[in-house]
């Protein structure tokens, strides 16, 4: 799936974020978070939703989640 917003293109199959044609270096976990937020943009996601989806339920601090966002 490919999403375009502003000057960015997000390719979920290639697992790549591009801006104006150039690849942007993004940590894999941050990219997974971005993909998850975009794919669920039609609803409110709680911190627990994000932890379950991105961190697979592992115990993480509030700072970890906030920092990733």
C-alpha positions as CSV (number, residue, x, y, z in Angstrom):
1,X,0.0,0.0,0.0
2,X,1.2,3.5,-0.8
3,X,0.1,6.7,1.0
4,X,0.9,10.2,-0.1
5,X,0.7,13.2,2.2
6,X,2.1,16.7,1.8
7,X,5.5,16.1,0.1
8,X,5.9,12.5,1.5
9,X,5.2,9.1,0.1
10,X,5.0,6.1,2.4
11,X,5.3,2.7,0.9
12,X,4.3,0.0,3.3
13,X,5.4,-2.9,1.0
14,X,8.9,-1.5,0.6
15,X,8.8,-0.2,4.2
16,X,10.1,3.1,3.1
17,X,9.3,6.8,3.6
18,X,10.3,9.2,0.8
19,X,10.2,12.9,0.5
20,X,10.4,14.5,-2.9
21,X,11.8,11.3,-4.3
22,X,14.5,10.8,-1.8
23,X,14.4,8.1,0.9
24,X,14.3,9.3,4.5
25,X,16.2,7.3,7.2
26,X,13.6,6.3,9.8
27,X,14.0,3.8,12.6
28,X,11.9,0.7,11.9
29,X,9.8,1.0,15.0
30,X,9.0,4.7,14.2
31,X,8.1,3.7,10.7
32,X,5.8,0.9,12.0
33,X,4.2,3.5,14.3
34,X,3.6,5.9,11.4
35,X,2.1,3.2,9.3
36,X,-0.2,2.1,12.1
37,X,-1.3,5.7,12.8
38,X,-2.1,6.2,9.1
39,X,-3.9,2.9,8.6
40,X,-6.1,3.7,11.7
41,X,-6.5,7.4,11.0
42,X,-10.3,7.1,11.1
43,X,-10.3,6.4,14.9
44,X,-8.8,7.5,18.1
45,X,-5.9,5.3,19.2
46,X,-5.1,5.0,22.9
47,X,-1.6,4.6,24.3
48,X,-2.6,1.0,25.1
49,X,-3.6,0.4,21.5
50,X,-0.2,1.7,20.3
51,X,1.7,-0.4,22.9
52,X,-0.2,-3.5,21.9
53,X,0.4,-2.9,18.1
54,X,3.9,-1.5,18.0
55,X,5.6,-2.8,21.1
56,X,3.6,-6.1,21.2
57,X,2.4,-5.5,24.7
58,X,6.0,-5.2,26.2
59,X,6.3,-2.9,29.2
60,X,7.4,0.5,27.9
61,X,7.5,3.9,29.6
62,X,5.3,6.8,28.8
63,X,8.4,8.6,27.6
64,X,9.1,5.8,25.0
65,X,5.6,6.1,23.5
66,X,5.6,9.9,23.6
67,X,9.1,10.1,22.2
68,X,8.2,7.8,19.3
69,X,5.2,10.0,18.5
